[in-house]
Amino acid sequence: MIGPFTSLAGNESPPYLEMIGFLGATVLMLIFVVWAIKRGKRRLHIILALCTFPVLFGAIHYAGAMDAYWNFPPLPLRVHLSFAVAATVFVFLVAFSGVLHLRGLVSKRFHARLAWSFLGLVLLASMTGVWIFIVGEPK
């Protein structure tokens, strides 16, 4: 059985592959979400955006599991978590603004600016995530 911090292999080894897999899948999903709307495929954009949620939260789950296996210096970790938490909050703001846009209550431009801000925060969280592994060490 897969527990909250158990790898898919079923042992207590660090879930590196799961974290990298979910992170890669999240990036790929976000690329497809942007691609769909740039091609004018609104319905596909909405479906892909909704499908991105569980993949994103899988990445967050396994990234959080790394704390049990890795020592991260406090300052780099704080910087990373600032971007990661902000991105997590923004994903809900983007989704909410998307619903409001579909109902004609906010402009496409407003929703797009929130979405691009979210993508920027994801990029910063990803870059600082790499940084904390570079400056950290295994437990």
Summary of the structure (lengths in Angstrom):
residues: 139
radius of gyration: 16.5
end to end distance: 24.5
largest distance: 51.5
contacts: 376
relative contact order: 0.13
helix: 77%
strand: 3%
